[in-house]
Amino acid sequence: MQRVLLCDDEVMNRKVAKKILTKEGYEVVEAENGEIALNYLKNEPFDLILMDLMMPVMDGYTATEIIKNDEKLATIPLIIISALSDREAIHQGLALGADEYLTKPFDLIEFKLRVKNALKMNHLQDQKSEKEILHIMAQMAEFRDNETSQHTLRVGEFSALLAKHYGWSDEEVELIRLAAPMHDIGKIGIPDAILLKPGKLSDEEFEKMKKHVTIGYHLLSHKQTPLLQLAAEIAYTHHEKFDGSGYPRGLKGDEIPISGAIVAIVDVFDALTSKRPYKEPFSMEKTLEILKDGREQHFHPELLDLFFEHLNEVIAIQHDYQDS
């Protein structure tokens, strides 16, 4: 549920605004002046601020200026509230960084639309920023592993393909396309001597390598958005195995999220058919044989069957995203 901070010293204005917002499905927190609003903002997350301008103790001008000059708060959309007749106040509030304005008395349709649009724009901006950050982080991990590889992009496309044929919605398919390339982001915390070792890892080295799943999970799980939640889930579970012999938690069967089970298949497929510091690429025939042998041991059987059913599409993606 999206949270709105409603800052107005007039009780009746707050009651009217809160009634409208609550009916629209928002959680509303009330503040009587700018100082109280800032105290809330220091300790709680909000998706939108409605700020009256004329208030005692700390007015809306001061509060707006403080909010818009604070890196942690400036991205929260802020709508100023003022009397319709006071155009100068509205202009001053907008000049301080407010994103939108509402006039009193409230027009129901205008109120709902301005709030909805402010929240929508903020959501789109957040999504864009997340996508850019995830892309950069995936490239960082890939550069450490093999600077010419398109592995992370292929894993994203393969995962989206499987998710689509498994019956996920278009929105869910797009999320996994963006999240799956982050599966190995935790490798940025693994020493080069292990990550780029040309031979087989010792037991001790392998235990250190396994830590990349928890490192990745902790890197991605700080912010609870759908994209980052999915990326964290994949990072944490893509090395689990259907028979319970995987890591880090030894999950078994349906205990493994479908996202992790999807990436488990496509990650192994791509790793086997790609050149790595420790091996030459396997043939397609050998790779498919290994995958089949792992059915119900390593791999989710229904997902693996889907993978083979749409193998032509998998190969087409592999061709489109060849390594340099």
BELSULLIN-V657102 format. One record per run of one state. SS is the DSSP state (h for helix, s for strand, l for the rest). FROM is the first residue (numbers start at 1). TO is the last residue. If there is no record, write none. Layout:
SS & FROM & TO
SS & FROM & TO
//
This chain:
l & 1 & 2
s & 3 & 7
l & 8 & 10
h & 11 & 23
l & 24 & 26
s & 27 & 31
l & 32 & 33
h & 34 & 43
l & 44 & 47
s & 48 & 52
l & 53 & 59
h & 60 & 68
l & 69 & 76
s & 77 & 83
l & 84 & 86
h & 87 & 95
l & 96 & 99
s & 100 & 104
l & 105 & 107
h & 108 & 145
l & 146 & 150
h & 151 & 166
l & 167 & 169
h & 170 & 182
l & 183 & 184
h & 185 & 189
l & 190 & 191
h & 192 & 195
l & 196 & 202
h & 203 & 209
l & 210 & 211
h & 212 & 220
l & 221 & 225
h & 226 & 237
l & 238 & 252
h & 253 & 255
l & 256 & 257
h & 258 & 273
l & 274 & 275
s & 276 & 276
l & 277 & 278
s & 279 & 279
l & 280 & 283
h & 284 & 293
l & 294 & 294
s & 295 & 295
l & 296 & 298
s & 299 & 299
l & 300 & 300
h & 301 & 309
l & 310 & 310
h & 311 & 320
l & 321 & 324
//
